[in-house]
C-alpha cells in the first residue's frame, strides 16, 4: 500500500503543483474565499467526489467512501485563507491580488488535501470506512472558521472519530515532518484597551489627565501579570503590538489612547485568572491616575492538544512511510491555530510539513512577504496524509 500511495502521489504531483500555484496566485482574505471555495468544489466535481459547498459560507466538505463506508469515519482538514501581505517574490505564480498573499501556506494545505482526495479516491476499493475532507475558510481571523464549521455541523453526518491536519514548516526540509504529542500550541486572546483622560496643551499637563502616561504605566504593570503571578511551568506571552493616541501631537495631550495586544498561554485555569487580573490592574491604575479604562478581551482559539495515542500512531506510521530520519520531534509553540477547536472536539493530530530548501534559498518564515516552499513538499504532504488516513481507518 505504501508503494501504491507513493506512485499515486508522484503521478498527481504536477497537477497538485498546478493547483497550488493557481490558489497562490489568487489569494483571498479570511471569510472572503469565494473563488477559492468554488475552485475546490470544481476540482472535486472533476474527480467525481461527493461534496458539499457553502459551510461557513465558503467551506467545502468532501466524502471519500471506501468499502463498508459506515465502519469508521476519520477526518482530514486543510485551510484556505490568505493574509493581508504584499508579496515580494518574483515567481510566475506571484499573487495577482494587491496586498493579499498566501504567506502562511494555506495554498499548500488546500492543494495537498485535494491531492490526497485524488489518491484516496483511486484507492477507495482497497480500504473500509469513510474519509471526510474539510476545506476550511477563515483560519487567520477570529473567531476562526473551524468554530463556525463545527457549529454548522461539519463533524456530524457522518461523525468522524479522529482528525488530522498539517501545516507548512520552513525550518524543516521538504521531505520531513515534525510533530509533538500533548500540549503543542497556545490559546490566543485579543486585547482591546481604551484609556480615557482629559486632553489639552502639552505645555500645561497640570490642567490635563494624560492618557499617554496612564497607558505607559498600564503597559509596564501588566507585564508583571506574567512575570510575577503565573506558574513558571505554564508558558505565557503578553504582547501589545499597537498603540494610538486619538488626537495627540508633539504639543497636544490627547483625550484617549487606544491599545491592542494578545495574550497566549497553555492552561485554561490560568487563562481565566490572567484575564481577571489584567482587567482589574488596568482599570484600577487608570482610576488612580484620574482617568478611566475600557478593557476588553476577545477570547480566541483554545490550546491545541495533540491526542497522545493518535500522535504516537501518527509518528509510527510516518516513520514507516518516510523513514525515521525524516520524522522530527518538535518543541511547543506560542503561536495559535484554530485546528484547536477540532482537537478539543475529538482526538486530533496536527503535524508540521517540511517545506524548506536552504540550497535554493527557500528559508523565509511564514507570515513574511518572501515566504515560498520547495514544491517537492507537496508530494510528501499528499502521500503521508493518504497513508495516515488509510492506517487510521484500518486500525
C-alpha angles and dihedrals in degrees: 000000000000091000092047092051093047092050091050092047089051092045093054096037098104091046090052090048089052091050091048092050092048092052091044092052092049106043123173129196125246114299089004097084095122098137094038091055090049091049092052092048091049092051092049090051090052088052091051092240122152110242146156124221126199107049107144084004099284103028123116130203122196129190123209107192120200127184114311090013096193095056094091134346124204130175137224122195135203126172125218113193128108136214134252094253130125108234118232098184115117099216133129091249095050115147113279092194110088113238095004125101141165090238095148098053100249088137085062093048093051097044091044090053090048088053090049089054089054092052096045092045089055091049099041092115089058101058138047125231136030133289115210111203114201118200102193131200128206105028093145098054133064128280086029128229092250092065091049094048090050090050088052092053105260091146093054135075093050104022115209121218096210141007139213129202133175134201132194116256117191095192089066120071119244108269094043133089133197132206143169130202123228121359106022113150133026133248113252127214128180119225123205119184131180116190113198125202138142117275132212145129115342090225092059107050090152088072092052143062101228112218091186092063091043089052092050091053092047094050094050094044095047090061087067089065087073100031098045110023107035125087105254088225090063112076111229135172128189115184132168113201104171134047126167132173113216105227100350127139139165090288101023126086105209128225094231143022123202122206133184128191148146135243121200133180144146103233123074096204092052090044091061093043092050091051090055094046094048093050093046094048095048095047094045094049093049091049093048089056093049098260137095136240133208104200116187129177123194104205105225139179118348126234114291110234120186109214106246097220094045092046091050089053091046092052093050092047092046090053089051090051103037106019127255093271090062098053113082133190111234133209123238117274131215090209117101137227131189089223078087088081089060092045090052091051097049141350106302139179120200113186137176124249115212111235104162131111113177093185089061093041093251098143107112116130124242116270091037128114093241099049115136138145142231097250091215082082089072091066090052092046094050095043098045096045090050090050093048091050094051093045093049091049092051102045 
